[in-house]
Amino acid sequence: MKKFLFLLLAVCLLAPAGLFANGTENNYNMDAGFLRNPSKNTETKSLNAIFYNPAGTAFMADGLYLGAGNQFVLKEYSHEIGGTTYKADTTTFLYPNAELLYKKDNFAFFSAFGVFAGGGTLEYKDGSATLQP
């Protein structure tokens, strides 16, 4: 029984780590910097390191860094079923992100805020194929 509980505890502690092991497929919307230059996985000189290369913050110059940004997302989704096309073209005006990093010698503290891996809404004015009877 003790082995089972230990194994269960180990799985519970290790399982969440896999949830964050995504990759560039999900990194595109963490800040606007990735849209300008998608090779951010080796970043060591700017606040983008918080998202794409947290270990890279150790190589930044000592000091306090603050950053904030916003993205305007012009999106158009559509799908066609049985000759009928359903469209949604809602624009997202507020897609914020903010970062804070303090680096001193071998210590770096950082925090980030944003609407990661999602955000915004869709409105299908003529309905959607998935919602039709």
Number of C-alpha atoms within 10 A of each C-alpha: 6 7 8 9 10 11 12 11 11 11 11 11 10 10 10 10 9 8 8 9 9 9 10 14 8 13 18 15 21 25 24 18 16 18 13 9 8 12 12 19 17 13 20 20 13 16 26 23 22 20 17 20 16 17 13 19 25 19 15 18 15 16 11 13 14 13 13 14 15 14 15 12 15 10 12 11 12 11 12 11 10 6 7 10 13 16 18 18 15 16 14 15 12 14 20 18 19 16 19 16 20 17 18 13 11 9 10 19 13 17 12 16 12 18 14 15 11 11 14 13 10 15 12 14 10 10 13 18 15 7 6 6 4
